[in-house]
Amino acid sequence: MAGRVTIAQVAEEAGVSAMTVSNVMNGKPGASEGTRRRVTEVADRLGYRPNVAARNLKAGRSGLVGLIALDLTSQYGLEILRGVADELASAEQELLVNASYHDAVREKDRVEFLGRGLVDGMLMIAPVLEDETVALLRRQTVPCVIIDPRRMDVPLPRLSVDNYHGMRLGTQHLIDLGHTRIAYLRGLDELESTSIRFQGFQDAMRLAGLDVDERLVASCDFSYASGFRAAMRLIDDHQPTAIVAGADLLALGAVDAARAHGLSVPADFSVVGFDDLPQAAQSFPGLTTVRQPLHDMGQKAARALLSLIDGQRLLMEHMEVGTELVVRNSTAPPAAARPDPAMPHRLDANQADPEGGARRASANR
């Protein structure tokens, strides 16, 4: 059929009213199962697709959701973005992506721009959120959900990961293997999640009766290079047997720092990360890490925003998702604690799997 197929053409072919076709195509009740089947078959045969723009205009909506990310280069942000995009696609919402690139002024400008009625709702990934921007978001009528906020005191709907229990789980794994000299690579100090993860590390150590040696703690900026440099210094000066890092990229830097010292991972040195980015499974050895369900976080935040757009209230303003430990091949008991190689002993399942098949232990509340 030439040209754009109209709702009237579908109605005439199916022998029903245009209103019935509209109700069927929009999933509204009222039509019998036979009528629904006939309308759907005719629409498919003629190639009819509802005019989403017209529908949104009638409903007083744009059909757009705005997203402001801290940057568009990190695998962390891209994994969350994938989850957001997948959820919005299923709801026939389009995504308008912006980046602030760690610039608080640019971030506020983007919030102001999107809040002029251009979008139906906003999502922000790890925003700077200065007080002026928070006040602006609260004044605007456009709903907003914050993903992984830098501050937990923001009076807006927000979603974060269970950083505390996740880091306790990763640290406890090393303790259970027999490590006592465990170094820690912190992330950016201005992030509240950095402090929460560090508290999880400290509590796991102290509950095991181990001292937290401040000389074994280094602040980093979440990059591979920062993790490499910090781990080089720690191994040079203090000889830990293991490192737990506040991010996978830091952990991967630590793995290479250990190798630069002639240490084998995990035979001589163990490393645990936090994120479970794709690189964690692709590295050699596979990186033991605490998984943040980044894709799920994006989907859950998008679902919450769609509920707000529809005028619903959220059951809770602060939503939290759990973490899990993924054990691969970057961790093992410290060399001094291993059985004599001359003595027969049985390999556990993880050691016996050269591909580093993942065991998982839940860390949900």
HUURLIN-V747107 format. One line per field, one symbol per residue. ss: DSSP state (2 for helix, 1 for strand, 0 for the rest). phi: phi as a letter, one per 30 degrees, with the letter a starting at -180 (. if undefined). A space follows every 50 residues. Layout:
ss: ???
phi: ???
This chain:
ss: 00000022222222000222222220000000222222222222220000 02222222200001111110000022222222222222220001111110 00022222222222000000111110000022222222200011111000 00000001111022222222222222200001111100000222222222 22222220000002221110000222222222222222000111100222 22222222220000000001111110022222000001111102222222 22222222200000000111101111100000002220000000000022 220000001111000
phi: .diddcddddddddibddddeedddciddkcddddeddddddddddidbe dddddddddibcicccbccdaccddeddddeeddddddddchcccccbbc hicdddddddddddddjdbdabbbchddhdeddddddddddddbbcchdd cccddbebbbcdddddddddddeddddjdbccdbcdcddddddddddddd ddddddddicdcdedccbdbcicedddddddedddecbhdcabccdaddd ddddedddddciccccecacbbcakidedddddbdeddacdcdddddddd ddddddddddidcddbdccbcdbbdcccccbaededcdddddcdacdddd ddcddiedcbbdbdd
